[in-house]
Amino acid sequence: MKLKLARTTLKAKPKTVELKKIEDELSHKSIFYFDKDNSHKELKELIGYFEDKGFSVYMREVRYGLDENEYIYEVHIIA
């Protein structure tokens, strides 16, 4: 499964990352930011994938502006 990481600037295109790459990075960090272009279903699959492996996963929307469409997803994956 491919997910889109949060944009670094407003006009940038989101970079994609494989689920395996996220799993490999868990030894270095536990918080990941994903773009609003990811569907809620994709993020639920991400949560289910890591919960099945024994991780605790917490997801929330982070608003960075006043517009309804100005948000990203913050996902905490904890062993």
C-alpha angles and dihedrals in degrees: 000000000000122000130187118241119221116277117255093213132022094250098041123104115241117255118231126231133189121236090240091057090054090050091051091052094053091092089062104035141006104197121078130180120213131192124254088242090076112098120241088240092058092051091048088053089051090052092047092048094055095039088055088055091054100261126133111234129194124183131185139163116250115204116208100175144022096260119094091236096053103097143102133199119251114202124189115197112189128181 
